[in-house]
Amino acid sequence: MEDIEAIAVLQDPVRRRLYDYVVSQDHDVSRNEAAEGAGIQRTLAAFHLDKLVDAGLLETESKRLSGRSGPGAGRPAKLYRRSGAERQFSVPARDYRTAADLLAEVAEVARLDTELQAAARREGRAAACPVEDLAAAKELLAARGYEPREDGDVLRLVNCPFHVLSQRHPGLVCGMNLALLEGLLDDAEGLRARMDPRPGLCCVVVEPSKNNES
């Protein structure tokens, strides 16, 4: 029920705009910035942001934006970011996560990495669509929930769709994820997916390939 109630909070269009704005940023967001991004007044933004915190969809901390401390530094600002908690629900109840975890455990013990990556690559190719440049790749990956953000000429993926499984079975699941993205970009000349694990991000990045080599 908690997951259903949390997701129901997003039915309010103002809260949905605020949530979408906060999670799309690569930094913690102040009330002023969120209000401007959503096109509403600060007091209204503060009310709805705190409702999102109460629902467990956002996290908050207080920080002085000036970087100073002590007398005269001003009051700390309340900053918001997406919560690390995951939400899911189905009616009636389904438990696909446990099934996925058990299957991953068996595949790991049986050392089926190669077979899993081959299947993931086939799945990626089956779902692929024409991608001509990094901007098109960003749109494709956003549609699949990776939340890509540009970092120079590299797309870093803020969200891992397989986060829980990747924490429990990193080698198996990250290899599968890379193979899936390689399949998705199979026909994208001049682009490649490669491993570049960093804290808080997906383990894969997408970038221009050197000399069109993958």
N, C-alpha and C positions, 0 to 999 in steps of 0.2 A: 504493500500500500504506500510506503514512503516514496518509492520510485514514481508511482502514478501521481501522487500529490505534487512531487517536485516538478514533473514534466507538465502537469496541469498549470503550474505557475506561469509557464511560457505561453499560455493561451492568450494572455493579455498582450495586445500588440505593442504597447509601450515597453513592457518588460522584455519582450522578444527583441525589440530594436536595441535596447540597452545591452542585453546579453550578447547578441550578435556582434555589437561594436566592441565590447570588452574582450571577447575571446578572439577577435580578429587582430588584436594589437600584439606587438612583440614586447610590450612593457606593461607594468601595472598602471592602471588608469584611475585618475582622480575623478571626483564628482563633477568638477567643472568640465573636464575633457569629455566625460561620458554624456553630460547634458548637451554639450555642443555637438557631439557626434550623432546623438539621437534627435537633435533639433527640438529639445524641450527645456523648460526652466530647471535651474539647479535644484530647487527644493523638491520638485517632482521627481527628478532623477535620483536624489538621495533616498527618497521614500521607496522607490521601486528597486533600487540597487540593494537596499537592506532587506527587502523582501526576497530577493534572489539569494542573498547570503543566508537568510533564515531557512530557505528551502534546500540549502546545501549545493546550489549551483555555482555560486561564486565564493571566493575566499577574500578576506580583507586583512590589511595591516595598516598601521599608522606610521608615517615617515615624514620627516621634514624635507620638503622639496628643495629648500635652499642649500642643504648640505651642512648648515651651521648647527651648532648646539649651544645650550646655555641661555642665559638671559638675552632677550632681544632677537632670538632666532625665530620667533613666531610659533604658532601652534602647529603640531604635526597634521598633515593631510591624511585623510582616509583614502587608501588606494585599494583597487579591486582587481582581481584576476580570476580566471576560471578555477573552479575547484578540481582537485585531483580525483575526486570520487567519480565512479562510473554509475550510470543509471540505465536500467533496462526493465521492461515489463512486457508481458503478453497475457492475453485473456483467451482461454484459461492459461494457467501457469505452465511454462515450458522451462526446461533446464538445459539449454544447449551449451552453456559454459562448462558444466561438469562433463558433458559428453566430449567436448572439444579437448578439455584437459586430459581426460583418460586416453583419448586417441593420440594426443601428442606424447603422452608418457609411453604408450606402447611403441609408437614410431621411433621415439628416442632410444628406447631399450633395444629395439630390433635394428637400429642403425639404418633407418629408411630415409635418410636425408636426401640421397640422390633421387629416389623415386618421388618423394614429396616435392622436391624442387622441379622435377620434370612435369609433374601434374600442375604445379602452380604456374609454370611457364606456359603450358597449354591453356590454362584458364585465362591468363593475361592476354595471350594472342587472340583468344576467342572474343574477349571484351574490348579489344583494341579498336581505336578509330584514328583517322588521319591526324597526325601531329607534325606540324611543320617547323615549329620553333618553341622556345622556352615558354612563351606566353600561352601557347596552345596546350603545352604539357601542364602548365599550372592550372588551367581550366579543367583539364581531364582529371588531374589528381585531386582537385578540390571537390569534384563531383563524387569521388570515391571516399571522401572523408579524411584525406591526409592533411588538410589545412596547410598547403604549401606557402612559403614566404620567400621572397627574393633576398638573397644575401650575395650581392655582387652579381656574378653570372651563374650562381648556384641556387637551386631551389632546395631549401631545407624544409622538411616535413615536420610540422609542429605536433601533429596528432598521429599516433600509431593505432590503426584500427584493430590491431591484435595485441594491445598493450598488456592485458593480464596474462595471456599465454606467453608473450615474449619475456615477461619477468620470471616466469616459472621454467621456461624452456628456451632460453635465449638463442643458443646455437641453431636449434631446429627451426624455430619460428622466424628468426631474422633471415636465415637462409631462404626460407620459403617466401618471405616478403620480398627479398631482393629478386628472386626468380619471377615472382608475379609481376613486379614492375618492369623487369627486363622484357617480359612478354608483352606488356602493355605498350612499351616503347619500341617494340621490335621493328616497326616500319618507320620509325622516326629517325631520319638520317641526321647525323650530327649531334645526337643526344645520347646520353647513357645514364644508367642508374648504377650507383656504386655504394659500397658500405662506407659509412662515416659516422659511427655511433657517438653521440654526445648526450650528456645528461639532460633529461627532460624532452628529448626530441626522438623522432623515429630514427632507426638505425641506418636508413638509406637516404641518399641525396640524389638529385638529378642535375646534370650539368652538361654543357657542350662537350662532346668527345673530341679528343685530340686526334687530328688527322682522320676524323670520321671513324676511329676505331673504338669498339666497345670494350 
